[in-house]
């Protein structure tokens, strides 16, 4: 059941805490508790989507060298049981939000989580079959996470945060799709109905193009007068080094080592990227909190 719920994927929902971190409220216990509650509720909704996605993709997952080990594809959990788990997770998510978020902001949060849920249901059923649209929907999901974090913490979000969240998610999504393209070109097995709409040359150019835009956007963000004034420092641009090294390392893992299939697994296992993230966070802790 834990494999079906994919709790390791909950790390993606840490984007909810991004506004808290950049807003200087990381030491505000009440704000952190509010975000933690929403984090749990959102994670349950996301797990519900994972259940539904595995139900929809069970036949294709059986053909995948790794996904064939998933609970439904391997026959460990039946579709009926998966539907029950799916409904339970979503119901718990809504109950948590209804119980802990009893104000106007709470209503907006519930609306956003429901929108995210419905969007991903449509994605699992139909929209993921359309090339480019599929990765855009994934990227919108990350933007919604940040937006939800801003609402629950009552912290204003700059356009830079929204843009860079979208670009980073787009980069990771295309890198992940590249893995499917390689498998398709090597074996002729199409694990997605839109895989034949991509090819390796296109994917390499797209992820390089998006990586370039992401780095440029980030450097512009660090040099923005508003950002310099907000953080009271002209040295925010130092953090660009870690962003650049992290993206280059991810490109290396994607293109050279062909390890782009699971961004979460890469984050949890690659020491180089972990050091980049730690260095990036460490500098911001100094700029914002020290």
Secondary structure by P-SEA (a helix, b strand, c coil): ccccccccccccccccaaaaaaacccccaaaaaaaaaaaaaaaaaaaaaaaaaaaaaaaaaaacccccccccccccccaaaaaaaaaaaaaaaaaaaaaccccaaaaaaaaaaaaaaaaaaaaacccccccaaaaaaaaaaaaaaaaaaaaaacccccaaaaaaaaaaaaaaaaaaaaaaaaaaaacccccccccccccaaaaaaaaaaaaaaaaaaaaaaaacaaaaaaacccccccaaaaaaaaaaaaaaaaccccccccaaaaaaccaaaaaaaaaaaaaaaaaccc
